[in-house]
């Protein structure tokens, strides 16, 4: 008996996927990222958790900062001594507290720039990613304002140098009526009101960062604000070891009557001061303005517009699975236009849609077993309709000579090469998450001897959640799931990125071994 939809295969030529080429910067970054997969594993690769690591460092700064504020004497005369006395706390607890706070600040800046570099090299700053990029740019400035202000609170020689250098740098701005360095830092002792401002800068700016971080991730579904547990504990252990091996020490009490001669700088947080000394204050202002202008203008470069997901009210049941699975919160549930009480309809926000098709794979009406001439589903991608995937599958199986037929459902983001073997039918998709699990059973019932599902490496999905949802659907952990009646030996998954062709070939060879011609087929009556 023919499969549903098989009588309508010849209605037209299949739609082809047209994807932008992989840039050299993206290929270079992927090569570096893959090198970290070797020691850490794909799931714990820190380069795939930069955002979550940034949040971890931020939370550590908040916790240690609260404790430091409790013990800090927030006065000009007592601040230095109260921080310096931490070295006398038993069992080096004070040393570890101060060290974790400092090194967490260094770590935050490092992963912040690494995260910025990663998104830039992978081209993730345009279109639906524009708002997260633009909301992330102010975080760079806020992070440095808060970090530099923290050195002032210690009010040692390094804090004095940083405060004077910053004041002199600000003095070059034309709209300041009087020099800050002369009015506030030119006397024998520091103005107490100015020290109160130091406290406000270091404590108030992080509060602004909390709101900025919320804006940064509000358009991202299931944003990770903590890295995997093993990575988090490893990071904390590294900070504790650093604080013990290289303890943070004060560099003598500040003295405004003299100029520090020799200082140990934190180059991650205070690099701007030697940069000003090496060039000029005006040159650093110009450099900072150009960098931030470039970061802000970058998302407005031309981008190829893709049609977004389209909801079919006649086939949408209001189950909200697409709402739960969308990686970028592009789908909301609204009352259904049919007026039925409690009935809902998915609605797509075009400016947030990534055109990834993950919502199609989550829709229960996307099953190919429906006996309709055209496979309409509740939500679909107009440029890559799910009906076309069914047509390409049936056409390809009918054209394969046999005696063995293998089907590869491949994510074109993770692996763009096509398997050219005569016994392999390669069906590309924009994301593995676009594949409804029922297509695996449909392919086997249509004559395929084995099915291979291929997507991006773990943690490296172009659309964040495609690989994760696909794995959970196939394992029966997420709806819609693959039925348990489908024999596990007839399908495989392999997660690869560009450059991992050997792994894909190896997975196909393994499937050929288990799906040899003449072996009993669970869904075909004419097999032995």
Phi, psi and omega in degrees: 000130180292153178287154176304133179090349184290339180282353186243026185290327189273021184286347179170172180282146183294153175283137179259146179274132176242112184246147177295149181292154177285124181285161178296322180296320179294319179296321179295316181295318179300323179296318178294316180298319180294328179295332177281341176295333184294306181280329186262335189088152184297324184287331184249014179299118183297334179291345176264000181229034184296317179298315180294323177294323176300318176296320179300313178298323179295315179295322177295322177296320180295311183295309180293328179294322178297316180295318179297324179293327179295319183272349183283134171273105187277055175228158183299319185281334186254352185297312183299313184293322181295324177285320181294330181289349177299333180293343182267356179294134183302155178057022177058026179294322178294321178296317180292322179299311181293320181294316179298321180297314181292311184288334173293324175296317175299315181297321179299315180294320181296310182289332177297312179291324177296320177296317178297316180295319180298311182295324178292313182294328179273000178072027184262066180216003183250172172057234183292347178266005185296314183295313176303323179294311184294325177284343178276334182299314179299335179298331179297312180294316181298322181298318182285325177299314180293318182294314181295322177297332179295328178291330180294325183297328179293329180049050169258194182296324178291318177297321177298312180301316182294317181295316180294316180297319179294317180297318179293326178293318178292331180297339181282351177287133187290339185273358176276123188288324183223150183295128178292318184300321181285318186287324188249333187238015184260357182270190179286325180228162182285139175296129183298325179293326178292323178295325175298324176296322176302314180299317180297318181299313185286334180260327183283321181298318176302328176296320175296326180293326178300314178293320180296321178295323178295315177298326183295326186249003187293336179267010181245120180286140177052045178297136183271117178257005172219138176286172175307149188304317181297318179292323180294313180295323177296320179294316179297319178297321178296318179296320179295319178295319178297319182294332178274320181285322180232073184298143178278125183235151174288155185245044177087146182297147180295147179215103184289351178275354180224164180252126178301136182261315183231122181226151173260108186272150167268100189290340178287326186254334186243021183297338184293330181292310176294332177294320177296317180295325182283334181242255175198162180298319180295322180294321180291321175300316180296319179296315179298318180296319180293319181296312182290325176296319178296319179295324181285323183279339184305317181292348183266008173291154184303143179222144179288122182281133178249140174301142182265171180299144182239133180265134176256104184302331181289342183239357178274122181270353182075026183288341178070015177293322178295325177298318182286331187266345183297127183285344188234023177052038181274352185242133174235159179255128182233163177301140182290140181293348179287351175082359180293135183295129179083351180282134181240163180222139176286142178229132186257131173270114187299325183287345179255344186290131180268358182056039183269338180080005180300327179296328179294318179293340180270347186283127180294338180275004179276006182293134181285352182284356179290130184275074178228148180298316176242127182280097175270140179232167184296327178216136188212162175261118184297332180276340179223066185297147181294333176297325178293323178297319177296318180295317179296323179296311182292319177298316182294317179296322180292331183272349183281132184288334185086188006280357181236137181231119178245136180246131176245116170267105189246137174280122182284352174279323182275322184212107185266349180285145179261138177281115188271008181292145182294339181264011183239127173253111183260120179246108183277147176224159181291333178205144179299331180294348179284345185279115170293133183303332181297343178294333178295310178295321180299319179295319179294320178290337179276000176120356178288140178273338179198154181232132178242127177256126186234132178211186182297158175302154180302130180082356183243021182298132179302328182247029171073303192245359184299313181294320182294312180295321179300313180299318181290324178293318180291329180276359180079016182265351185212141178275145352284144185244162177286133182294143182292345179286346178282120185297130184296333182286353182261359177218152181222160170234144176215129184253114185224157173245170174306132185101353180258031183302326182296324179292322178293318178297319179297319179296322177293320179296321177296321179292323177299323180294321183274348181238050182293147178302138180094349178289147180303135179254130187291341186242358182249127185285336186270010178267155181300000000 
